[in-house]
Amino acid sequence: MRLLSGGFLLVGLTLLGTGPRSAGADDFKPEAGFTLLFNGKDLTGWKTKKGGEALDKKDEAYGKRFVVMDEKLVIDPKVKGDVTIETAKQFKDVHIKFEYLPGKGCNNDLFIRGQKFDITPKGVKNLKEGEWNQFEIIIAGDKAEFKNNGETQRSAKPGEAATPFGIRAEFGEITFRRMRFKE
């Protein structure tokens, strides 16, 4: 076999699965002290808010309104419904991090400890449309801080009780990846 070009070898090895790979969610390792909140394979550790159905080992919820696809959690705007999934785990003081890609008409919500945060292109400062954004929720004692791409969006006083972390599918597409937390 004659090597025509290094590029052909690289393409061939990549197609066979033996060559270099681009970094993806499967290569992602949480920072020290953080634990994955979404495993990228299924909705284990999550449940439906309405009815409390455990979503362990399932790759979709609410008739595919929420779908696990290519190691990401996608809210599909073609499937209608104002529904929420939430973690089975409850959080008091927590640091949650994830990346998200807002789609056209994105207007979806996050819930934790009595706080609601709307993810909308007009409502989030420094939002990068068409690009992955970095989001953080930091709750310590009586302070909750919501950050997008490192910039504080809002600080508030959270409710007293521990609650699950919820994601509401309201309008438009949004994709999440690399969800993790530290208590």
Secondary structure, 3 states (H helix, E strand, C coil): CCCCCHHHHHHHHHHHCCCCCCCCHHHCCCCCCCEECCCCCCCCCEEECCCCCECCCCCEECCCCEEEECCEEEECCCCCCCEEEEECCCECCEEEEEEEEECCCCEEEEEECCEEEEECCCCCCCCCCCCCEEEEEEEECCEEEEEECCEEEEEECCCCCCECCEEEEEECCEEEEEEEEEC
